Amino acid sequence: MLMSLAGIVFGVGFFISTQAQLSGYQELFIETILGTDGAIRIEDRIQDSYVFVAASTSKGDNTNFFIADEKNRRFVEGVEHPETVIESIMELQNVEAASPVIKGSIQLQSPLRKDSGQVYGINVDDHIAVSALEDQIQLGSIVDFRMAPMGIIMGHKMAARLDVSVGESIIIRAVDQQRRFTIAAIYETGVSEIDKTRVFMHMSAARSLLKKPHGVTFIQVSVFDRNHALIDAEMIERVANHFTAPWQEREKSWMQLFKTLKLSAAITVSTIIIVSGLGMFSTLFMIVMDKTREIAILRSMGYTRNDISNIFLWQGVIVLFWGTILGCVLGALITYGISRLPMPLSGIFATEYFQVKSTVWHYVQAVVAAVVIVMIASLAPARRAARLVPGDVIRGTAT
């Protein structure tokens, strides 16, 4: 029984700690995505296509009309009137801020090397309100960028590839022209694809470089409640008549991966509890086989079948109670200890330590799994003990 108790303690503890780790990395990934691409993106204008429908009334009159065909919608690239769109969506309760962005392909040339990337033309204050750009800056500052009309903010991977740093100038080419810009700041998001491609510059400079005097490529939106972004995106699409991309849809494959990893970890760690349950089943079953005469005496003294069954069930309950209590304590200690371990990581996010996010739900899941497994393991021996007939035990014919 002590081995079963130990198994439940470790099973519950490891269940809680592994779920906390996966939840921590998932939370960091979501925060990184929201800090770089926003909760919602408003992109191309929707151009509805219509289907001609001919109908007749009961009086024989013909009525012809058109209905919108949502399956065959067309899209006009970009947002032609961003100010109007932003004004309309800011009326929504959950929308916090919005930032228009011009995007385009560029070629960069430093004194030593060349590279390609994507330019993001922004209004500084608007973009800071919808992203974590200011917090992601490693060298330089947002103030330096704000004060430099021909300044840019570059990812640290791109800066390393071009062998440049803050204060140096580079040539940027786009369309059929080129401009010289000064590196005002260098940022790091932890997302490799972003850090080696994105270059931020002022909206006016981007318009001149890309020859886009009107409109923007997309509008980046931040919301107060990120879990409500899907519903907000649908409302924005109706209000603004533009295609919207909430973060849940943009990162659907990654969220499914985290969900799969959580389920896989739960199943794997639960095997420890299952093995403990099998050990408890074997122990209780052997006790029943070994104590048949004692059980018969108790039945002869007036104990009912339920009384005999409860004796063995209570053994399981006691082991389960202390196993889950000690397991939850162990899980909390492991989670705390892991959160203090250094673990430098970058690629899809940046972190220096193990990420954990422990919730009550993790403890509930672990306890429920232990309860189900242990009670199933205790029930069969308890029922067998309750079915023993005193006369059969005395005659030696009990089965």
C-alpha positions in Angstrom: 0.0 0.0 0.0 2.9 2.3 0.7 4.2 1.7 -2.9 0.7 2.6 -4.2 0.7 5.7 -2.0 4.1 6.8 -3.4 2.9 6.2 -7.0 -0.2 8.4 -6.5 1.9 11.1 -4.9 4.4 11.2 -7.7 1.8 10.7 -10.4 -0.3 13.7 -9.2 2.8 15.8 -8.7 4.3 15.2 -12.1 0.8 15.7 -13.7 0.5 19.1 -12.2 4.1 20.2 -13.0 4.0 19.0 -16.6 0.7 20.7 -17.3 2.0 23.9 -15.7 5.1 23.9 -17.9 3.1 23.4 -21.1 0.6 26.1 -20.1 3.5 28.5 -19.3 5.0 28.1 -22.7 1.6 28.4 -24.4 1.0 31.6 -22.5 4.4 33.0 -23.5 3.7 32.1 -27.1 0.3 33.9 -27.0 1.8 37.0 -25.4 4.6 37.1 -28.0 2.1 36.8 -30.9 -0.1 39.5 -29.4 2.9 41.7 -28.8 4.1 41.4 -32.4 1.0 40.9 -34.7 -1.8 42.1 -32.4 -5.0 40.4 -31.4 -6.8 41.2 -34.7 -5.6 42.3 -38.1 -7.9 44.1 -40.5 -6.8 43.5 -44.0 -8.4 43.5 -47.5 -11.7 45.2 -48.2 -14.5 42.7 -49.0 -16.2 43.1 -52.3 -19.4 41.0 -52.3 -20.5 39.2 -55.4 -24.2 38.8 -56.0 -26.4 36.0 -57.4 -29.4 36.8 -59.5 -32.6 35.1 -58.2 -35.9 35.0 -60.1 -39.1 34.2 -58.1 -42.8 34.3 -58.6 -45.6 35.1 -56.2 -48.8 33.2 -55.6 -50.6 35.8 -57.8 -48.3 35.0 -60.7 -46.2 38.1 -60.4 -42.5 37.7 -61.2 -40.0 39.1 -58.7 -36.3 39.4 -59.5 -33.7 40.3 -56.9 -30.0 39.8 -56.0 -28.5 38.2 -52.9 -24.9 38.3 -51.6 -22.9 35.2 -52.3 -20.6 34.9 -49.3 -18.8 31.8 -50.7 -17.6 33.7 -53.7 -16.5 37.0 -52.1 -13.7 39.0 -53.7 -11.1 41.0 -51.9 -9.6 44.4 -52.8 -6.0 44.5 -51.4 -5.4 46.8 -48.5 -7.4 49.3 -46.4 -8.2 52.4 -48.6 -9.7 54.6 -45.8 -8.0 53.5 -42.5 -9.2 56.5 -40.6 -12.8 55.7 -41.3 -12.3 52.1 -40.4 -10.5 52.9 -37.1 -13.2 55.4 -36.1 -15.9 52.8 -36.7 -14.2 49.9 -34.8 -13.2 52.1 -31.8 -16.9 52.1 -30.9 -16.7 48.4 -30.0 -16.4 47.9 -26.3 -13.6 45.4 -26.3 -11.3 47.2 -28.8 -8.5 48.9 -27.0 -6.4 50.6 -29.8 -5.7 50.4 -33.5 -2.6 51.1 -35.6 -2.5 51.4 -39.4 0.5 49.8 -41.1 2.1 49.9 -44.6 4.0 46.8 -45.5 6.3 46.2 -48.4 9.3 44.2 -49.6 12.7 45.9 -49.4 16.4 45.3 -50.1 18.9 46.5 -47.4 22.6 47.2 -48.0 25.2 47.9 -45.4 28.8 48.8 -46.1 29.6 45.1 -46.0 26.6 43.0 -46.9 23.1 42.9 -48.5 19.9 41.4 -47.2 16.2 41.4 -48.0 13.3 42.1 -45.6 9.9 43.5 -45.0 9.3 47.2 -44.1 6.5 48.2 -41.7 5.5 51.8 -41.9 3.9 52.9 -38.6 2.8 55.8 -36.6 4.9 55.4 -33.5 2.4 56.2 -30.8 -0.4 54.2 -32.4 1.8 51.1 -32.9 3.2 51.2 -29.3 -0.4 51.0 -28.1 -1.1 47.8 -30.0 2.2 46.0 -29.7 5.1 45.3 -27.3 7.7 47.0 -29.7 8.9 49.5 -27.0 9.6 46.7 -24.5 11.3 44.5 -27.2 13.9 47.1 -28.0 17.4 46.0 -26.8 19.6 48.8 -28.1 18.6 52.4 -28.7 15.2 53.6 -27.7 11.7 54.4 -29.0 12.5 58.1 -28.3 15.5 58.0 -30.6 13.3 56.5 -33.3 10.5 59.1 -32.7 13.0 62.0 -33.1 14.6 60.6 -36.3 12.3 61.1 -39.4 14.7 58.8 -41.4 15.3 56.4 -38.6 14.5 52.7 -38.5 14.1 49.9 -36.0 15.7 46.7 -37.0 15.6 43.1 -35.6 18.7 41.9 -33.9 19.1 38.9 -36.3 19.0 41.2 -39.3 21.5 43.6 -37.7 23.8 40.7 -37.0 23.6 39.5 -40.6 24.2 43.0 -42.0 26.9 43.6 -39.3 25.5 47.0 -38.3 24.5 48.6 -35.0 22.6 51.6 -33.6 23.7 54.9 -35.1 25.0 53.5 -38.3 23.3 54.1 -41.7 22.2 51.7 -44.4 20.7 52.0 -47.8 17.2 50.6 -48.3 15.8 49.9 -51.8 12.2 49.4 -52.8 10.3 49.6 -56.1 12.7 51.7 -58.3 14.2 54.0 -55.7 16.5 54.0 -52.7 16.9 55.9 -49.5 19.5 56.2 -46.7 18.2 55.5 -43.2 19.8 55.5 -39.8 19.4 52.7 -37.3 17.7 54.2 -34.3 17.0 51.0 -32.3 17.4 47.2 -32.5 14.7 44.9 -31.1 14.3 41.2 -30.3 10.9 39.4 -30.2 12.3 35.9 -29.9 10.6 34.9 -33.1 13.4 34.2 -35.6 11.3 34.9 -38.7 10.3 38.3 -37.4 13.7 39.3 -36.0 15.5 38.6 -39.3 13.0 40.2 -41.7 11.0 43.1 -40.2 12.2 46.7 -40.3 10.0 49.5 -38.8 10.1 53.0 -40.2 7.8 56.1 -40.0 4.6 56.0 -42.0 5.6 59.1 -44.1 9.0 57.6 -45.0 7.4 54.2 -45.9 4.8 56.0 -48.1 7.6 57.7 -50.0 9.8 54.6 -50.3 7.0 52.3 -51.4 5.2 54.9 -53.5 1.9 54.4 -51.6 0.4 57.8 -51.0 -3.0 56.5 -49.9 -4.3 53.7 -47.8 -2.5 51.1 -45.7 -1.8 47.4 -46.0 -3.5 46.4 -42.8 -4.7 47.7 -39.4 -3.4 46.0 -36.2 -5.9 46.0 -33.4 -5.4 45.3 -29.7 -8.3 44.2 -27.4 -8.9 44.2 -23.7 -10.1 40.5 -23.6 -8.0 38.4 -26.0 -10.4 35.4 -25.6 -13.1 37.6 -27.1 -11.1 38.3 -30.2 -13.0 35.8 -32.4 -16.3 37.4 -31.8 -14.9 40.9 -32.1 -13.3 40.0 -35.5 -16.7 38.9 -36.8 -18.3 42.2 -35.6 -15.5 44.2 -37.2 -15.9 42.4 -40.4 -19.5 43.3 -40.6 -19.0 46.9 -39.4 -15.9 47.7 -41.5 -16.6 45.4 -44.5 -13.0 44.2 -44.4 -11.5 40.8 -43.9 -10.3 40.2 -40.3 -7.8 37.7 -38.9 -8.0 37.1 -35.1 -5.0 35.6 -33.4 -6.8 32.3 -32.8 -7.2 31.8 -36.5 -3.8 33.0 -37.4 -2.1 30.7 -34.9 -4.6 27.8 -35.1 -2.0 25.2 -35.9 0.3 26.2 -33.0 -2.7 26.2 -30.5 -3.7 22.7 -31.7 -0.1 21.6 -31.2 0.0 22.9 -27.6 -3.4 21.2 -27.0 -2.0 17.9 -28.3 1.1 18.2 -26.2 -1.0 18.8 -23.1 -3.1 15.7 -23.8 -0.1 13.6 -24.6 1.7 14.6 -21.4 -1.5 14.0 -19.3 -1.8 10.5 -20.7 1.8 9.7 -20.2 2.0 10.9 -16.6 -1.3 9.3 -15.8 0.3 5.9 -16.4 2.2 6.4 -13.1 -1.2 6.6 -11.3 -2.5 3.7 -13.4 0.4 1.5 -12.3 -0.2 2.5 -8.7 -3.9 1.6 -9.1 -2.9 -1.8 -10.4 -0.6 -2.2 -7.4 -3.4 -1.3 -5.1 -5.8 -3.7 -6.9 -3.3 -6.6 -6.5 -2.7 -5.7 -2.8 -6.4 -5.5 -1.9 -7.2 -8.6 -3.9 -4.5 -10.6 -2.0 -5.8 -9.3 1.3 -9.3 -10.5 0.4 -7.9 -14.0 -0.5 -5.8 -14.1 2.6 -8.5 -12.9 5.0 -11.5 -14.9 3.8 -11.9 -16.6 7.2 -11.8 -13.2 9.0 -14.4 -11.9 6.6 -16.6 -14.9 7.2 -16.4 -14.3 11.0 -17.4 -10.7 10.5 -20.3 -11.8 8.4 -21.4 -14.3 11.0 -21.2 -11.5 13.6 -23.8 -9.5 11.7 -21.7 -7.4 9.3 -23.6 -6.8 6.0 -22.2 -7.0 2.5 -22.0 -3.2 2.4 -20.0 -3.2 5.7 -17.5 -5.6 4.3 -17.2 -3.7 1.1 -16.7 -0.4 2.9 -13.8 -1.8 4.8 -11.8 -2.3 1.6 -13.1 0.9 0.0 -12.0 3.0 2.9 -8.5 1.6 2.6 -8.5 3.0 -0.9 -10.0 6.3 0.2 -7.3 6.8 2.8 -4.5 6.1 0.4 -6.3 8.3 -2.2 -6.7 11.2 0.3 -3.1 11.3 1.5 -1.8 10.6 -2.0 -3.6 13.5 -3.6 -2.8 15.9 -0.7 0.9 15.1 -0.8 0.8 14.9 -4.6 -0.6 18.5 -4.9 2.1 19.7 -2.5 4.8 17.9 -4.5 3.4 19.4 -7.7 3.5 22.9 -6.3 7.1 22.5 -5.1 8.2 21.0 -8.5 6.5 23.8 -10.4 8.1 26.5 -8.2 11.5 24.8 -8.5 11.3 24.5 -12.3 10.3 28.1 -12.7 13.7 29.1 -11.1 15.8 27.0 -13.5 17.6 28.8 -16.3 16.5 27.7 -19.8 17.6 30.2 -22.6 15.4 29.7 -25.6 14.5 31.6 -28.8 12.9 30.7 -32.1 9.1 31.1 -31.6 9.5 33.1 -28.4 12.3 34.3 -26.2 12.9 33.3 -22.5 15.7 32.9 -20.1 13.9 30.5 -17.6 11.5 27.6 -17.7 8.0 29.0 -18.2 5.2 27.8 -15.9 1.6 28.8 -15.4 -0.1 26.8 -12.7 -3.9 27.0 -12.4 -6.5 25.3 -10.1 -7.7 23.4 -13.1 -4.4 21.4 -13.3 -4.9 20.3 -9.7 -8.5 19.4 -10.3 -7.5 17.3 -13.3 -4.8 15.5 -11.4 -7.1 14.7 -8.4 -10.0 13.5 -10.7 -7.6 11.2 -12.6 -6.4 9.7 -9.3 -9.9 9.4 -7.9 -11.2 7.5 -10.9 -8.2 5.1 -11.1 -7.9 4.4 -7.4 -11.7 3.8 -6.9 -11.8 1.5 -9.9 -8.9 -0.4 -8.4 -10.5 -0.6 -5.0 -14.0 -1.5 -6.2 -13.4 -4.9 -7.6 -11.7 -6.4 -4.5 -14.3 -4.8 -2.2 -17.1 -6.3 -4.2 -15.4 -9.7 -4.1 -15.1 -9.5 -0.4 -18.7 -8.6 0.0 -19.9 -11.6 -2.1 -18.1 -14.1 0.2 -20.6 -16.5 1.9 -19.6 -17.6 5.5 -20.8 -21.2 4.9 -18.8 -21.5 1.7 -15.7 -20.3 3.5 -16.1 -22.8 6.3 -16.6 -25.6 3.8 -13.7 -24.4 1.7 -15.8 -23.9 -1.4 -15.7 -20.1 -1.5 -14.6 -18.6 -4.9 
